[in-house]
Amino acid sequence: MAEGLLKEKFPEKTITSAGLRGMTGWTADPSSIRIMAKHGIDITSHRGRNLTRQMVEEADLILTMEEQQTRTVESRFPEAKGKIMRLGEYGNYDIADPFNRSIEFFKKTYELIEKGVDQLIRNHPGLN
């Protein structure tokens, strides 16, 4: 959902997403697809992939959803330090993975992602 929303906000930028645990090739969850479609964003072509060293090297900014993810990325890829930021950093909150949760949990996750993206835009002028 975060990738789809960021692509919508920044169509001129290269936005990709990747996970930290083996869900390579998985499609977006049907609940995510439904929620994003209600916001006019099509994520049906999304396929999961794992974060790689090349992705880290090429990235200008790496957004994580939780503090633990930030620590994991820094541990696996020390060269990523200084490029990593938790999406909820400005609001001081984590965004939990909604995998295998209710549609209501997915809706709340979308709201937190949207809030985090809006805060990022307001507080990170280099993105505009």
Secondary structure, 3 states (H helix, E strand, C coil): CHHHHHHHHCCCCCCCCCECCCCCCCECCHHHHHHHHHCCCCCCCCECCECCHHHHHHCCCEEECCHHHHHHHHHHCHHHCCCEEECCHHHCCCCCCCCCCCHHHHHHHHHHHHHHHHHHHHHCHHHC
